[in-house]
Amino acid sequence: MSLIYRSNDALKVNPAVGDTISLSTGGSDWLWAVTALYSLSLLLVVAHSYFARSGEKILHYLFTISLFVGAISYFTVASNLGSTPVVTSTNQSGTRQIFYARYINWFVSWPPLITAIGLFSGVSWATIVYNVALSWVWVASWLSGALVATTYKWGFFVFGIFAYFLLSASLLHTGSITSKRLAVGKSYLAVSGWLVFVWFLYPIAYGLADGGNKIGVTQGWIFFGILDIITVPFLSFAILVLARKWDYRALNLYFTQYGRVPPPSGTEATIGEKRAPGGPAGEQAAPGNVAGEQIV
């Protein structure tokens, strides 16, 4: 019978300290389910990377990082770890259990996803770095606000919202222009549009949970858990499915020991990428493998 039924004693082993509003056993059960989903997604992406064609694994590598971090983060919170008590900014007495592990997850797992979207859209590396930095500003601002016990937390909330709007504008505007030139405009619009839409729901969840303290910790985790699932795992598989019909060389996504191999002549490419040694300055490498080239 013990092999079939196993109780969740995470809250007994790792009890919350000084938290009036804290995670429930049912909430921990939900978080274990999300952990299992992230872990399964991670294994599937890793397994699929071994069947991907040589030189076309960059997306698998990026999604592996995002899913790996997500699985660790949700394991942490399901175990009732990675949190600290914070006095609520409302008139409600006591403290609320704030999980900083949630923000660490976003801080580390979102940049690989943003990088992947930027790579196949054809935007410059400067734009990709800009987008990643905006996501860091967004998450860091909200973490700072979550740890503030006064209404000044809403100042950090506004800073995060502004970073979100700048990031969304960059994804929808700059990325859509370059993706059309590479004939992946429809795929990019679907992916970036979905991501921007789901991200739009995060401020609502934050305002109800860690910000406004209108819903409990468990209800907040249900909201955030659903959003996280349809952000990283869902988009990871969606992009990999769409990528089956892409020409990685034309998109300048074909990676070798010399970096990103430029596409065949006649196709727009990102200027300033690494070239295979041995040719004159500015000369593009041939579409095929160069002598001694190692595919990654």
C-alpha positions as CSV (number, residue, x, y, z in Angstrom):
1,M,0.0,0.0,0.0
2,S,2.9,2.3,0.7
3,L,4.1,1.9,-2.8
4,I,0.8,3.3,-4.1
5,Y,0.1,6.0,-1.6
6,R,2.6,8.5,-0.3
7,S,1.7,11.5,1.8
8,N,3.2,14.9,1.2
9,D,5.1,15.7,4.4
10,A,7.2,18.6,2.9
11,L,5.6,21.2,5.1
12,K,6.3,19.1,8.2
13,V,9.9,18.5,7.3
14,N,10.4,22.1,6.2
15,P,7.9,24.2,8.1
16,A,7.4,27.9,7.3
17,V,8.9,30.1,10.0
18,G,6.9,33.0,11.3
19,D,4.5,33.0,8.3
20,T,0.8,33.8,9.0
21,I,-0.1,33.4,5.3
22,S,1.8,30.4,4.0
23,L,1.7,27.5,1.6
24,S,-0.8,24.7,2.2
25,T,-0.3,21.0,1.7
26,G,-2.6,21.2,-1.3
27,G,-0.4,24.0,-2.7
28,S,2.7,21.8,-2.2
29,D,0.9,19.0,-4.1
30,W,0.3,21.3,-7.0
31,L,3.9,22.5,-7.0
32,W,5.1,18.8,-7.1
33,A,2.9,18.3,-10.2
34,V,4.5,21.3,-11.9
35,T,7.9,20.0,-10.9
36,A,7.1,16.7,-12.6
37,L,5.9,18.5,-15.7
38,Y,9.1,20.5,-15.9
39,S,11.2,17.5,-15.3
40,L,9.4,15.4,-18.0
41,S,9.7,18.3,-20.4
42,L,13.4,18.6,-19.7
43,L,14.0,14.9,-20.3
44,L,12.1,15.0,-23.6
45,V,14.0,18.0,-24.9
46,V,17.3,16.4,-23.9
47,A,16.4,13.2,-25.6
48,H,15.2,15.0,-28.7
49,S,18.5,16.8,-28.9
50,Y,20.2,13.5,-29.7
51,F,18.0,13.0,-32.7
52,A,18.4,16.6,-34.0
53,R,20.6,17.1,-37.0
54,S,24.3,18.1,-36.5
55,G,24.7,21.8,-36.1
56,E,21.0,22.4,-35.3
57,K,20.9,21.9,-31.6
58,I,21.3,25.4,-30.3
59,L,17.5,25.7,-29.5
60,H,17.7,22.4,-27.6
61,Y,20.6,23.7,-25.5
62,L,18.8,26.9,-24.6
63,F,15.5,25.2,-23.7
64,T,17.4,22.6,-21.6
65,I,18.8,25.4,-19.5
66,S,15.3,27.0,-19.0
67,L,13.6,23.8,-18.2
68,F,16.4,22.6,-15.9
69,V,16.2,25.8,-13.9
70,G,12.5,25.6,-13.7
71,A,12.5,22.0,-12.5
72,I,15.0,22.9,-9.7
73,S,13.0,26.0,-8.7
74,Y,9.7,24.2,-8.5
75,F,11.3,21.3,-6.6
76,T,12.5,24.0,-4.1
77,V,9.2,25.7,-3.6
78,A,7.3,22.3,-3.5
79,S,9.6,21.4,-0.6
80,N,8.5,24.6,1.1
81,L,12.0,26.1,0.7
82,G,13.4,29.2,-0.9
83,S,11.1,31.6,1.0
84,T,11.2,34.3,3.7
85,P,8.5,35.9,5.8
86,V,7.6,39.5,4.9
87,V,5.2,41.8,6.8
88,T,2.2,42.6,4.5
89,S,1.7,46.1,3.3
90,T,-2.1,45.9,3.9
91,N,-3.9,46.2,7.2
92,Q,-3.9,42.4,7.6
93,S,-1.8,41.5,10.6
94,G,1.1,39.0,10.4
95,T,3.5,38.0,7.6
96,R,3.3,36.5,4.2
97,Q,5.5,33.7,2.9
98,I,7.4,35.3,-0.1
99,F,9.2,32.7,-2.3
100,Y,12.3,34.4,-3.7
101,A,12.9,31.1,-5.6
102,R,10.1,32.1,-8.0
103,Y,12.1,35.2,-9.1
104,I,15.3,33.4,-9.3
105,N,13.6,31.0,-11.7
106,W,12.4,33.8,-13.9
107,F,15.8,35.6,-13.7
108,V,17.6,32.6,-15.0
109,S,15.1,30.7,-17.2
110,W,13.6,33.6,-19.2
111,P,16.9,34.8,-20.8
112,P,17.5,31.5,-22.7
113,L,14.0,31.6,-24.1
114,I,14.4,35.3,-25.1
115,T,17.7,34.4,-26.7
116,A,16.2,31.6,-28.7
117,I,13.4,33.8,-30.0
118,G,15.9,36.5,-30.9
119,L,18.2,34.1,-32.7
120,F,15.5,32.8,-35.1
121,S,14.1,36.2,-35.6
122,G,17.4,37.4,-37.0
123,V,17.8,40.4,-34.7
124,S,21.3,41.6,-33.8
125,W,23.2,40.4,-30.7
126,A,22.9,43.9,-29.3
127,T,19.1,43.6,-29.4
128,I,19.2,40.1,-27.8
129,V,21.4,41.5,-25.0
130,Y,19.0,44.4,-24.6
131,N,16.0,42.2,-24.3
132,V,17.7,39.9,-21.8
133,A,18.8,42.9,-19.7
134,L,15.2,44.2,-19.7
135,S,13.9,40.9,-18.4
136,W,16.5,41.1,-15.6
137,V,15.4,44.6,-14.7
138,W,11.8,43.5,-14.7
139,V,12.3,40.5,-12.4
140,A,14.8,42.3,-10.0
141,S,12.3,45.1,-9.6
142,W,9.4,42.8,-8.7
143,L,11.6,40.8,-6.3
144,S,12.6,44.0,-4.6
145,G,9.0,45.0,-4.3
146,A,7.9,41.7,-2.9
147,L,10.4,42.0,-0.1
148,V,9.2,45.5,0.9
149,A,6.7,45.7,3.7
150,T,5.2,49.1,2.8
151,T,3.2,50.6,-0.1
152,Y,6.5,51.7,-1.6
153,K,6.6,48.2,-3.1
154,W,4.3,49.5,-5.9
155,G,7.1,51.8,-7.0
156,F,9.2,48.7,-7.9
157,F,6.1,47.2,-9.5
158,V,5.9,50.2,-11.9
159,F,9.6,49.9,-12.8
160,G,9.0,46.3,-13.6
161,I,5.9,47.1,-15.7
162,F,7.9,49.7,-17.7
163,A,10.7,47.1,-18.4
164,Y,8.0,44.7,-19.6
165,F,6.6,47.2,-22.0
166,L,10.0,48.0,-23.4
167,L,10.7,44.3,-23.8
168,S,7.4,43.7,-25.5
169,A,7.9,46.6,-27.9
170,S,11.3,45.2,-28.9
171,L,9.9,41.7,-29.5
172,L,6.9,42.8,-31.4
173,H,8.5,45.6,-33.4
174,T,12.1,44.9,-34.1
175,G,11.8,41.2,-34.2
176,S,8.9,41.2,-36.6
177,I,10.8,43.3,-39.1
178,T,13.9,41.0,-39.3
179,S,11.8,37.8,-39.1
180,K,9.9,38.8,-42.2
181,R,13.2,39.2,-44.1
182,L,14.0,35.6,-43.2
183,A,10.6,34.3,-44.2
184,V,9.7,33.2,-40.7
185,G,7.4,36.1,-40.0
186,K,4.3,34.1,-39.2
187,S,6.1,31.7,-36.9
188,Y,7.8,34.6,-35.1
189,L,4.5,36.6,-34.7
190,A,2.8,33.5,-33.2
191,V,5.6,32.8,-30.7
192,S,6.3,36.4,-29.7
193,G,2.6,37.4,-29.6
194,W,1.9,34.4,-27.3
195,L,4.8,35.3,-25.0
196,V,3.8,39.0,-24.7
197,F,0.2,38.0,-24.0
198,V,1.1,35.5,-21.3
199,W,3.6,38.0,-19.8
200,F,0.7,40.5,-19.7
201,L,-1.0,38.2,-17.2
202,Y,1.9,38.2,-14.8
203,P,1.3,41.7,-13.4
204,I,-2.3,40.6,-12.5
205,A,-1.0,37.6,-10.7
206,Y,1.7,39.6,-8.9
207,G,-0.8,42.3,-7.9
208,L,-3.1,39.7,-6.4
209,A,-0.4,37.7,-4.7
210,D,2.9,39.0,-3.6
211,G,1.9,42.6,-4.3
212,G,-1.6,43.3,-3.0
213,N,-2.0,40.2,-0.8
214,K,-5.5,39.7,-2.1
215,I,-5.2,35.9,-2.5
216,G,-3.3,33.3,-0.5
217,V,0.1,31.8,-1.1
218,T,-1.4,28.6,-2.5
219,Q,-3.8,30.4,-4.8
220,G,-1.0,32.6,-6.0
221,W,1.1,29.6,-6.9
222,I,-1.7,28.0,-8.8
223,F,-1.9,31.3,-10.9
224,F,1.8,31.6,-11.4
225,G,2.3,27.9,-12.0
226,I,-0.2,27.9,-14.9
227,L,1.5,31.0,-16.4
228,D,5.0,29.4,-16.1
229,I,3.8,26.2,-17.7
230,I,2.4,28.0,-20.8
231,T,5.5,30.2,-21.0
232,V,8.6,28.0,-20.8
233,P,7.6,24.3,-21.4
234,F,4.8,25.2,-23.9
235,L,6.9,27.6,-25.9
236,S,9.9,25.3,-25.9
237,F,8.0,22.5,-27.6
238,A,6.1,25.0,-29.9
239,I,9.4,26.5,-31.2
240,L,11.0,23.0,-31.7
241,V,7.9,21.9,-33.7
242,L,8.0,25.1,-35.8
243,A,11.8,24.7,-36.3
244,R,11.4,21.4,-38.1
245,K,10.6,23.3,-41.3
246,W,13.2,26.0,-40.9
247,D,16.5,26.2,-42.8
248,Y,19.0,26.7,-40.1
249,R,21.7,27.9,-42.5
250,A,19.4,30.6,-44.0
251,L,18.5,31.7,-40.5
252,N,22.2,31.8,-39.5
253,L,21.6,29.3,-36.7
254,Y,24.0,26.6,-37.9
255,F,26.7,26.4,-35.3
256,T,30.2,24.9,-35.8
257,Q,33.5,25.2,-34.1
258,Y,33.9,28.5,-35.9
259,G,30.6,29.9,-34.5
260,R,27.5,30.6,-36.6
261,V,28.1,29.6,-40.2
262,P,26.8,32.3,-42.6
263,P,24.0,31.4,-45.0
264,P,24.5,30.8,-48.7
265,S,25.0,33.9,-50.9
266,G,21.8,35.7,-51.7
267,T,20.3,35.3,-48.2
268,E,20.4,38.1,-45.7
269,A,22.8,37.4,-42.8
270,T,23.8,39.0,-39.6
271,I,26.9,41.1,-40.2
272,G,30.0,40.6,-38.0
273,E,29.6,37.0,-37.1
274,K,32.6,34.7,-36.7
275,R,34.0,33.3,-40.0
276,A,36.0,30.2,-40.5
277,P,39.7,30.9,-40.7
278,G,41.6,30.6,-43.9
279,G,39.6,32.9,-46.2
280,P,40.1,36.6,-47.1
281,A,38.4,39.2,-44.9
282,G,34.7,39.4,-45.5
283,E,34.5,36.2,-47.4
284,Q,31.6,34.0,-46.5
285,A,32.1,30.3,-45.8
286,A,30.6,27.8,-48.1
287,P,27.2,26.3,-47.2
288,G,28.8,22.9,-46.7
289,N,31.2,21.8,-44.0
290,V,34.7,23.3,-44.3
291,A,37.7,21.0,-44.0
292,G,38.1,19.8,-40.4
293,E,34.9,21.5,-39.3
294,Q,33.3,20.1,-36.1
295,I,29.6,20.2,-35.9
296,V,28.0,20.9,-32.5
